[in-house]
Amino acid sequence: MKQVKYLFLILPMLISLTGCIWVDDRPGYYNAEETVIYINRTNYIVDNYINGEYVGAVMPFDRLYVYSRYLDGRNEYYSVCRDCHLEWGPTFFTLYDGEVFRIYLESTGMYLVE
């Protein structure tokens, strides 16, 4: 009977370690900051907007972190390259308390991972 008890304790841990599971949200945190990460994989500077407001520029092959307690719910992002023809979005995404959202900016166009 002890073996079955330990199996229920160990099995969830083994399942989470063997798969490609990535959980960024922190359950139980209310009013936690949401994070949007822009990952620039181009040779250009890219200006970024969330809900029509400028949130910053990301340098070539760099990252821009945007932290806010006010990104709960549905949001719209748009990014535009300086001195080139590339644009990403407008696209909608949804965040909840404490979640992290990554946006990959690539020269082939928008690549979005939630």
Secondary structure, 3 states (H helix, E strand, C coil): CHHHHHHHHHHHHHHHHHCCCCCCCCCCCCCCCEEEEEEECCCCCEEEEECCEEEEEECCCCEEEEEECCCCEEEEEEEEECCCCCEEEEEEEEECCCCEEEEEEECCEEEEEC
